Amino acid sequence: MASAYNSVPDQTNEHPNTAAWGDRLSPGMKAVAVSRDLLRKGLTYGTMIRIEGLEGRYMVMDKMHKRWKQKIDIYMGNDVQAALDWGVREVTIHWTPRTEDD
């Protein structure tokens, strides 16, 4: 499943532009947050993914709250309406697990 999120305090915390690993998010970035169970499946920090139906590749740059399972959250900058329009959808994603050399 995939939802969408924005850089707003109501959806994140008091530092809405800072991702879990300390990266600064800004509108236009192709970034995703992943549920923590997906970290163990190779969707770790910096992994590039392709989301069927969306153009380009997205980088794993954030982690979701531990209550979520089998889910990604697509970063949509400050466009709250775009995130609402996206809603929650079933998606297929593709990635190649990173190696220690990456």
Buried (B, 14 or more C-beta within 10 A) or exposed (E): EBBBBBBEEEEBEEEBBBBBEEBEBEEEBBBBBBBBBBBEEEBBBEBBBBBEEBEEEBBBBBBBEEEBEEBBBBBBBEBBEEBEEBEEEEBEBEBEEBEEEE
